[in-house]
């Protein structure tokens, strides 16, 4: 449980994670250290949200927050080869739209058997493939980076934050729709 007097520290960590993750849109060099820092930011953020929720330090609105994402089923003809790359086990030609509740989404990351940033060549991180140790035998999820940043900032500001990508030449950044409309 998180004590009320430590809530601000958890929220500060969550805000720092959101700011770091948003900066990934402008990253052109992806290396092992950046991958580590990205994973740390995602997992720490999800852990902070889960702890805040368990401690009843989130508003009812945020506790009921759902995130839309897609899932890809495991290949039906797939033979389980232990050393096979995880991405070969799923049918990326088939996808389903899903919504995961806040706690379930956080637990999928915290207990992930599969976690892989999606970094198309030279474009920065766009999102994450992930599945918990309980889900990976059925499906893998994909969520856009902007949705994770929006979720983290929603918790920080205690209200739903809708972000949208803004492209200015080669520069990509997230803008808050409520501020710019």
C-alpha positions as CSV (number, residue, x, y, z in Angstrom):
1,X,0.0,0.0,0.0
2,X,1.1,3.5,-0.7
3,X,0.6,6.0,2.1
4,X,-1.1,9.3,1.3
5,X,2.0,11.3,2.2
6,X,4.0,9.4,-0.5
7,X,1.5,9.8,-3.3
8,X,3.2,12.9,-4.7
9,X,6.5,11.0,-5.1
10,X,4.8,8.2,-7.0
11,X,3.0,10.8,-9.2
12,X,6.3,12.6,-9.8
13,X,7.9,9.3,-11.0
14,X,4.9,8.7,-13.2
15,X,5.2,12.2,-14.7
16,X,8.9,11.7,-15.4
17,X,8.1,8.3,-17.0
18,X,5.5,9.9,-19.2
19,X,7.9,12.7,-20.3
20,X,10.6,10.2,-21.1
21,X,8.3,8.0,-23.1
22,X,6.9,10.9,-25.1
23,X,10.5,11.9,-26.0
24,X,10.8,8.5,-27.7
25,X,8.9,9.8,-30.8
26,X,12.0,11.9,-31.5
27,X,14.6,9.2,-31.0
28,X,16.4,8.0,-34.1
29,X,19.0,5.8,-32.5
30,X,17.7,2.8,-30.6
31,X,20.2,0.9,-28.5
32,X,20.3,-1.4,-25.5
33,X,20.5,1.4,-22.9
34,X,17.5,3.2,-24.4
35,X,15.5,-0.1,-24.5
36,X,16.3,-0.7,-20.8
37,X,15.3,2.9,-19.9
38,X,12.1,2.5,-21.9
39,X,11.2,-0.8,-20.2
40,X,12.0,0.7,-16.8
41,X,9.7,3.7,-17.5
42,X,6.8,1.6,-18.6
43,X,7.1,-0.9,-15.8
44,X,7.6,1.7,-13.1
45,X,4.7,3.7,-14.4
46,X,2.4,0.6,-14.5
47,X,3.5,-0.4,-11.0
48,X,2.9,3.1,-9.6
49,X,-0.6,3.2,-11.1
50,X,-1.4,-0.3,-9.7
51,X,-0.1,0.7,-6.2
52,X,-2.1,4.0,-6.3
53,X,-5.3,2.1,-7.3
54,X,-4.8,-0.6,-4.6
55,X,-4.3,2.2,-2.0
56,X,-7.5,3.8,-3.2
57,X,-5.7,7.0,-4.1
58,X,-7.1,7.2,-7.6
59,X,-10.4,8.8,-8.5
60,X,-13.3,6.6,-9.4
61,X,-13.2,8.0,-13.0
62,X,-9.5,7.0,-13.4
63,X,-10.0,3.6,-11.7
64,X,-12.6,2.8,-14.3
65,X,-10.4,4.0,-17.2
66,X,-10.1,1.7,-20.2
67,X,-7.4,1.7,-22.9
68,X,-8.2,0.7,-26.4
69,X,-5.6,-1.5,-28.1
70,X,-5.4,-4.5,-30.5
71,X,-4.6,-8.1,-30.0
72,X,-3.2,-10.7,-32.3
73,X,-4.1,-14.4,-31.7
74,X,-1.6,-17.2,-31.4
75,X,-1.2,-19.2,-34.6
76,X,-3.4,-22.2,-34.5
77,X,-0.9,-24.3,-36.4
78,X,1.9,-23.2,-34.2
79,X,4.1,-25.9,-32.7
80,X,5.6,-24.8,-29.4
81,X,9.3,-24.4,-30.0
82,X,10.9,-23.0,-26.9
83,X,13.7,-21.0,-28.6
84,X,11.5,-19.7,-31.4
85,X,11.3,-15.9,-31.6
86,X,8.0,-14.8,-29.9
87,X,6.8,-12.8,-33.0
88,X,6.6,-16.0,-35.1
89,X,4.0,-17.5,-32.7
90,X,1.3,-14.9,-33.5
91,X,-0.9,-14.2,-36.4
92,X,-0.2,-10.5,-37.2
93,X,-2.5,-10.7,-40.2
94,X,-5.5,-11.0,-37.9
95,X,-6.3,-8.5,-35.2
96,X,-9.1,-7.7,-32.8
97,X,-9.9,-4.4,-31.1
98,X,-10.0,-4.6,-27.3
99,X,-10.3,-2.4,-24.3
100,X,-8.4,-3.3,-21.2
101,X,-9.3,-1.9,-17.8
102,X,-6.6,0.1,-16.0
103,X,-5.6,-2.6,-13.5
104,X,-5.6,-5.3,-16.1
105,X,-3.5,-3.3,-18.5
106,X,-1.0,-2.5,-15.8
107,X,-0.9,-6.2,-14.7
108,X,-0.3,-7.3,-18.3
109,X,2.9,-5.2,-18.3
110,X,4.0,-6.0,-14.7
111,X,3.6,-9.8,-15.3
112,X,4.6,-9.8,-18.9
113,X,6.1,-12.8,-20.5
114,X,6.3,-10.9,-23.8
115,X,7.4,-7.2,-23.8
116,X,8.8,-5.7,-27.0
117,X,8.9,-2.1,-28.0
118,X,7.8,-1.5,-31.6
119,X,10.6,0.6,-33.2
120,X,10.3,0.7,-37.0
121,X,13.6,1.7,-38.7
122,X,14.7,5.2,-37.8
123,X,11.2,6.4,-36.6
124,X,11.5,6.1,-32.8
125,X,9.3,3.9,-30.6
126,X,5.7,3.8,-31.8
127,X,4.2,1.3,-29.2
128,X,4.6,-1.9,-27.4
129,X,3.8,-5.6,-27.9
130,X,3.1,-7.3,-24.6
131,X,1.3,-10.2,-23.0
132,X,1.3,-11.5,-19.4
133,X,2.5,-14.9,-18.3
134,X,-1.3,-15.9,-18.3
135,X,-2.2,-14.4,-21.7
136,X,0.7,-15.1,-24.0
137,X,-0.6,-18.6,-24.8
138,X,-3.7,-17.0,-26.4
139,X,-2.7,-13.6,-27.8
140,X,-0.3,-10.7,-27.8
141,X,-1.5,-7.1,-27.3
142,X,-0.2,-4.0,-29.1
143,X,-0.7,-0.5,-27.6
144,X,0.4,2.7,-29.1
145,X,3.0,4.7,-27.2
146,X,0.8,7.7,-27.1
147,X,-1.9,5.8,-25.2
148,X,0.5,4.8,-22.5
149,X,1.7,8.4,-22.2
150,X,-1.9,9.6,-22.1
151,X,-2.7,7.1,-19.4
152,X,0.3,8.1,-17.3
153,X,-0.6,11.8,-17.6
154,X,-4.2,11.2,-16.8
155,X,-3.2,9.6,-13.5
156,X,-0.7,12.5,-12.8
157,X,-3.4,15.2,-13.5
158,X,-6.3,13.2,-12.0
159,X,-8.4,13.7,-15.1
160,X,-8.5,12.1,-18.6
161,X,-5.8,13.5,-20.8
162,X,-6.3,13.1,-24.5
163,X,-3.1,13.3,-26.5
164,X,-2.6,13.4,-30.2
165,X,0.5,13.2,-32.3
166,X,1.6,16.4,-34.0
167,X,4.0,16.1,-36.9
168,X,6.0,19.1,-37.9
169,X,8.4,18.0,-40.6
170,X,10.6,15.3,-39.1
171,X,9.6,16.4,-35.6
172,X,6.9,14.3,-33.9
173,X,5.4,15.2,-30.5
174,X,2.3,14.6,-28.4
175,X,-0.1,17.5,-27.8
176,X,-2.9,17.7,-25.3
177,X,-6.1,18.0,-27.2
178,X,-8.0,19.8,-24.3
179,X,-5.4,22.6,-24.3
180,X,-5.3,23.0,-28.1
181,X,-9.1,22.9,-28.9
